[in-house]
Amino acid sequence: MFAFIVRRVLQMIPTVIGAILLLFILFNMFGGDPANILVGKIQDPEKIAAIRASLGLDQPWWVQLWFFFKQVITFDFGNSWSTNEPVSHLIAHRAPVSMTIMLQVWLLDAVIAVSLAMAVAYKRGSLTDRAIMGICTAAMSISLLLYVVVGQYTLGFKLDLFPVLGWSDSFWMNVTRYAPLPVMLLLAVSVAPSLRLYRSFIVEETNQDYTRTARAKGAGEHRVMFVHVLRNAAIPIATYMAMQVPQLFVGSFLIEKVFSIPGLGQEIVESVMRSDFPVIKAITISIVILTMVINLVVDLLYKALDPRVELK
């Protein structure tokens, strides 16, 4: 186990290096001159030269690349160009806000989608199964933006069940009052594809030889579904859950901006609009590292789900 973890951590290094190189190329070669962005409309050559020197942009590209590597290693990306706030401090304060929304969506999506997938797979081929799959197909065809507009208007303005904007300093207030509507809207988008995929995983397992053997030995259908089928289907389900993490952060960009939630999603949208490159690069690298860590945790989870899995 320890040797596997060490190998996986070592394998992450080339991926992080590749992400650093890609970001460096995109921002340094195609992102424009940061000095011209920071100096504003009045282009003063002396001021531009001073800004370039303070940012190290007057150095050769390999020196700038090494400086970027050191920033990633130390997680010190300097200060935001717009607010002059340390980027690491900004992420530390914005990340818990995003996690308040995203973690709920991630867990609730798994619980709801797996439960419904088990139910429709148990009744596979029935009218209920076909109806739910049809609803999922229709739900997948609707944009998140439409869900947001209808949800805010109906549940917020008309019925006054939830606030449509804002966030507070109280965790309990956020979870019970401000987070439910964004969470429900994100679930409306994420549950449908998850349910269709999980159903296919479960139905495939119900057709395996071991399930027919369990039934032939007298095992009840509930025991076959929950003890045998679900445990084997859990591996691809866990894999898909790990792949959802970056998608959830992408979804948070719109949700946090529309609902004025001060999380990483809103911050990166505002940073793009302000051309605040240090914040964009820091959040991008953080999401890359978070995704790799979650993939490692899921790989370790495989062994717990199925003792036959060998970690190599």
C-alpha positions as CSV (number, residue, x, y, z in Angstrom):
1,M,0.0,0.0,0.0
2,F,2.7,2.5,1.0
3,A,4.8,1.7,-2.1
4,F,1.7,2.2,-4.3
5,I,1.0,5.6,-2.7
6,V,4.7,6.7,-3.2
7,R,4.6,5.6,-6.9
8,R,1.3,7.5,-7.5
9,V,2.7,10.6,-5.8
10,L,5.7,10.4,-8.0
11,Q,3.5,9.9,-11.1
12,M,1.7,13.2,-10.2
13,I,4.9,15.2,-10.6
14,P,5.0,15.0,-14.4
15,T,1.3,15.9,-14.5
16,V,1.8,19.0,-12.3
17,I,4.9,20.0,-14.4
18,G,2.8,19.6,-17.6
19,A,0.1,21.8,-16.1
20,I,2.6,24.4,-15.1
21,L,4.2,24.5,-18.6
22,L,0.8,24.8,-20.2
23,L,-0.3,27.6,-18.0
24,F,3.1,29.4,-18.5
25,I,2.8,29.2,-22.2
26,L,-0.9,30.3,-22.3
27,F,-0.4,33.3,-20.0
28,N,3.1,34.4,-21.1
29,M,2.7,33.9,-24.9
30,F,-1.0,34.4,-25.5
31,G,-2.3,36.3,-22.4
32,G,-0.9,39.7,-23.4
33,D,1.6,41.9,-21.5
34,P,0.5,42.1,-17.9
35,A,2.3,45.5,-17.6
36,N,0.1,47.0,-20.2
37,I,-2.9,45.6,-18.4
38,L,-1.9,47.0,-15.0
39,V,-0.8,50.4,-16.2
40,G,-4.3,51.2,-17.5
41,K,-5.4,53.5,-20.3
42,I,-2.5,55.9,-19.9
43,Q,0.4,54.1,-21.5
44,D,3.5,55.6,-19.7
45,P,6.7,53.7,-21.0
46,E,8.6,54.4,-17.7
47,K,5.7,53.0,-15.6
48,I,5.3,50.0,-17.9
49,A,9.1,49.3,-17.6
50,A,8.8,49.6,-13.8
51,I,5.9,47.2,-13.6
52,R,7.7,44.7,-15.8
53,A,10.7,44.8,-13.6
54,S,8.6,44.4,-10.4
55,L,6.9,41.3,-11.9
56,G,10.1,39.9,-13.2
57,L,8.8,40.1,-16.8
58,D,12.1,41.7,-17.9
59,Q,13.9,38.4,-17.1
60,P,14.5,35.6,-19.7
61,W,11.6,33.1,-20.1
62,W,13.5,30.3,-18.3
63,V,13.9,32.6,-15.2
64,Q,10.2,33.4,-15.3
65,L,9.4,29.7,-15.6
66,W,11.6,28.8,-12.6
67,F,9.9,31.6,-10.6
68,F,6.5,30.1,-11.5
69,F,7.7,26.7,-10.4
70,K,8.8,28.1,-7.0
71,Q,5.4,29.7,-6.6
72,V,3.7,26.4,-7.1
73,I,6.0,24.5,-4.8
74,T,5.7,27.1,-2.0
75,F,2.0,27.9,-2.9
76,D,3.0,31.6,-2.7
77,F,1.6,33.2,-5.9
78,G,2.2,36.8,-4.6
79,N,-0.6,39.3,-4.4
80,S,-3.7,39.8,-6.5
81,W,-3.2,42.5,-9.1
82,S,-6.7,43.9,-8.4
83,T,-7.0,43.8,-4.6
84,N,-3.4,43.5,-3.6
85,E,-4.5,40.6,-1.3
86,P,-2.1,37.6,-1.0
87,V,-3.5,35.0,-3.4
88,S,-2.9,32.1,-0.9
89,H,-4.9,34.0,1.7
90,L,-7.7,34.7,-0.8
91,I,-8.0,31.0,-1.8
92,A,-8.0,29.9,1.9
93,H,-11.0,32.2,2.5
94,R,-12.9,31.5,-0.7
95,A,-12.4,27.7,-0.8
96,P,-14.5,26.9,2.2
97,V,-17.4,28.8,0.7
98,S,-17.3,26.9,-2.5
99,M,-16.9,23.6,-0.6
100,T,-20.1,24.4,1.4
101,I,-22.0,24.2,-1.9
102,M,-19.9,21.7,-3.9
103,L,-19.5,19.1,-1.2
104,Q,-23.3,19.0,-0.6
105,V,-23.9,18.6,-4.4
106,W,-21.2,15.9,-4.7
107,L,-22.5,13.8,-1.9
108,L,-26.3,14.3,-2.5
109,D,-25.8,13.6,-6.2
110,A,-24.2,10.2,-5.3
111,V,-26.9,9.3,-2.8
112,I,-29.8,10.3,-4.9
113,A,-28.4,8.9,-8.2
114,V,-27.3,5.6,-6.7
115,S,-30.6,5.1,-4.9
116,L,-32.7,5.8,-8.0
117,A,-30.4,3.7,-10.1
118,M,-30.9,0.8,-7.8
119,A,-34.6,1.2,-7.9
120,V,-35.0,1.5,-11.7
121,A,-32.4,-1.3,-12.3
122,Y,-34.5,-3.5,-9.9
123,K,-37.5,-2.7,-12.1
124,R,-35.6,-2.6,-15.4
125,G,-37.7,-2.8,-18.5
126,S,-40.8,-1.6,-16.7
127,L,-42.9,1.5,-17.4
128,T,-41.3,3.1,-14.3
129,D,-37.8,2.5,-15.6
130,R,-38.6,3.9,-19.1
131,A,-40.4,6.9,-17.6
132,I,-37.5,7.8,-15.3
133,M,-35.0,7.4,-18.1
134,G,-37.1,9.6,-20.3
135,I,-37.2,12.3,-17.6
136,C,-33.4,12.1,-17.3
137,T,-33.0,12.5,-21.0
138,A,-35.2,15.6,-20.9
139,A,-33.4,17.0,-17.9
140,M,-30.0,16.6,-19.5
141,S,-31.3,18.6,-22.5
142,I,-31.9,21.7,-20.4
143,S,-29.2,24.3,-19.7
144,L,-28.1,25.1,-16.1
145,L,-28.8,28.7,-16.9
146,L,-32.5,27.9,-17.5
147,Y,-32.7,26.1,-14.2
148,V,-31.2,29.1,-12.5
149,V,-33.6,31.6,-14.1
150,V,-36.7,29.5,-13.4
151,G,-35.5,28.5,-9.9
152,Q,-34.7,32.1,-8.8
153,Y,-38.0,33.5,-10.2
154,T,-40.3,30.7,-8.9
155,L,-38.7,29.7,-5.6
156,G,-37.1,33.0,-4.8
157,F,-39.3,35.9,-6.1
158,K,-42.7,34.3,-6.4
159,L,-42.8,31.8,-3.5
160,D,-40.2,33.6,-1.4
161,L,-38.8,30.3,-0.1
162,F,-35.1,31.1,-0.5
163,P,-33.1,34.2,-0.9
164,V,-31.8,34.7,-4.4
165,L,-28.6,36.6,-3.5
166,G,-26.2,36.8,-0.6
167,W,-24.0,34.9,1.8
168,S,-23.3,35.3,5.5
169,D,-20.5,34.7,8.1
170,S,-22.6,32.0,9.8
171,F,-22.0,28.5,8.6
172,W,-25.4,27.2,9.8
173,M,-27.2,30.2,8.2
174,N,-25.4,29.5,4.9
175,V,-26.2,25.7,5.0
176,T,-29.9,26.2,5.9
177,R,-30.9,29.4,4.1
178,Y,-28.4,30.5,1.4
179,A,-27.1,27.2,0.1
180,P,-30.3,25.1,-0.5
181,L,-31.4,26.8,-3.7
182,P,-28.0,26.7,-5.5
183,V,-27.6,23.1,-4.3
184,M,-31.0,22.1,-5.7
185,L,-30.3,23.8,-9.0
186,L,-26.9,22.1,-9.4
187,L,-28.5,18.7,-8.5
188,A,-31.2,19.2,-11.1
189,V,-28.4,19.3,-13.7
190,S,-26.0,16.6,-12.2
191,V,-28.4,13.9,-11.1
192,A,-29.8,13.0,-14.5
193,P,-26.5,12.0,-16.2
194,S,-25.3,10.3,-13.1
195,L,-28.5,8.3,-12.8
196,R,-28.4,7.1,-16.4
197,L,-24.7,6.1,-16.0
198,Y,-25.1,4.4,-12.6
199,R,-28.2,2.4,-13.9
200,S,-26.1,1.1,-16.8
201,F,-23.4,0.0,-14.4
202,I,-25.9,-1.8,-12.1
203,V,-27.8,-3.4,-14.9
204,E,-24.6,-4.7,-16.4
205,E,-23.7,-6.4,-13.1
206,T,-27.2,-8.0,-12.8
207,N,-26.5,-9.9,-15.9
208,Q,-23.2,-11.4,-14.7
209,D,-22.8,-15.1,-13.8
210,Y,-22.3,-14.5,-10.1
211,T,-25.7,-12.9,-9.7
212,R,-27.4,-15.8,-11.4
213,T,-25.4,-18.1,-9.1
214,A,-26.5,-16.2,-6.0
215,R,-30.2,-16.4,-7.1
216,A,-29.8,-20.1,-7.8
217,K,-28.5,-20.6,-4.3
218,G,-31.7,-19.0,-2.9
219,A,-30.5,-15.5,-2.2
220,G,-33.3,-13.0,-2.2
221,E,-33.4,-10.2,-4.8
222,H,-32.7,-7.5,-2.3
223,R,-29.6,-9.3,-1.1
224,V,-28.4,-9.9,-4.6
225,M,-28.9,-6.2,-5.5
226,F,-27.5,-4.6,-2.4
227,V,-24.8,-7.1,-1.3
228,H,-23.5,-8.5,-4.6
229,V,-24.5,-6.1,-7.4
230,L,-24.0,-2.7,-5.7
231,R,-20.6,-3.7,-4.3
232,N,-19.3,-4.6,-7.7
233,A,-20.9,-1.6,-9.4
234,A,-19.4,0.7,-6.8
235,I,-16.0,0.7,-8.5
236,P,-17.1,2.5,-11.7
237,I,-19.4,4.7,-9.7
238,A,-16.5,5.8,-7.5
239,T,-14.5,6.5,-10.6
240,Y,-17.2,8.7,-12.1
241,M,-17.6,10.5,-8.8
242,A,-13.9,11.4,-8.9
243,M,-14.3,12.7,-12.5
244,Q,-17.2,14.9,-11.4
245,V,-15.0,17.1,-9.2
246,P,-13.6,19.4,-11.9
247,Q,-17.1,19.6,-13.5
248,L,-18.6,20.8,-10.2
249,F,-16.1,23.6,-10.0
250,V,-17.0,24.7,-13.5
251,G,-20.7,24.7,-12.6
252,S,-19.9,26.8,-9.5
253,F,-18.6,29.6,-11.8
254,L,-22.2,30.4,-12.9
255,I,-23.9,29.6,-9.7
256,E,-21.7,31.7,-7.5
257,K,-21.7,34.6,-9.8
258,V,-25.5,34.6,-10.2
259,F,-26.2,34.1,-6.4
260,S,-23.4,36.4,-5.3
261,I,-21.7,33.7,-3.4
262,P,-18.1,34.7,-2.5
263,G,-16.4,31.4,-3.5
264,L,-13.7,30.4,-5.8
265,G,-16.1,30.2,-8.8
266,Q,-17.1,33.9,-8.5
267,E,-13.5,34.8,-7.8
268,I,-12.1,33.2,-10.9
269,V,-14.9,34.8,-13.1
270,E,-14.0,38.2,-11.7
271,S,-10.3,37.5,-12.1
272,V,-10.8,36.7,-15.8
273,M,-12.7,39.9,-16.2
274,R,-10.0,41.9,-14.5
275,S,-7.1,39.9,-16.1
276,D,-5.9,39.0,-12.6
277,F,-3.4,36.4,-13.8
278,P,-1.9,35.4,-10.4
279,V,-5.4,34.4,-9.0
280,I,-6.3,32.5,-12.2
281,K,-3.1,30.5,-12.2
282,A,-3.2,29.7,-8.5
283,I,-6.8,28.5,-8.6
284,T,-6.2,26.4,-11.8
285,I,-3.1,24.7,-10.3
286,S,-5.1,24.1,-7.0
287,I,-7.9,22.4,-8.9
288,V,-5.4,20.2,-10.9
289,I,-3.7,19.1,-7.6
290,L,-7.1,18.5,-5.9
291,T,-8.3,16.3,-8.8
292,M,-5.1,14.2,-8.7
293,V,-5.4,13.7,-4.9
294,I,-9.1,12.7,-5.2
295,N,-8.1,10.2,-8.0
296,L,-5.5,8.7,-5.6
297,V,-8.1,8.4,-2.8
298,V,-10.5,6.7,-5.2
299,D,-7.8,4.2,-6.3
300,L,-7.2,3.4,-2.6
301,L,-10.9,3.0,-2.1
302,Y,-11.0,0.3,-4.8
303,K,-9.2,-2.0,-2.5
304,A,-11.8,-1.5,0.3
305,L,-14.7,-2.0,-2.2
306,D,-13.2,-5.1,-3.7
307,P,-10.4,-7.0,-1.9
308,R,-9.6,-8.8,-5.2
309,V,-8.2,-5.5,-6.6
310,E,-4.4,-5.4,-6.5
311,L,-2.7,-2.0,-6.2
312,K,0.2,-2.0,-8.5
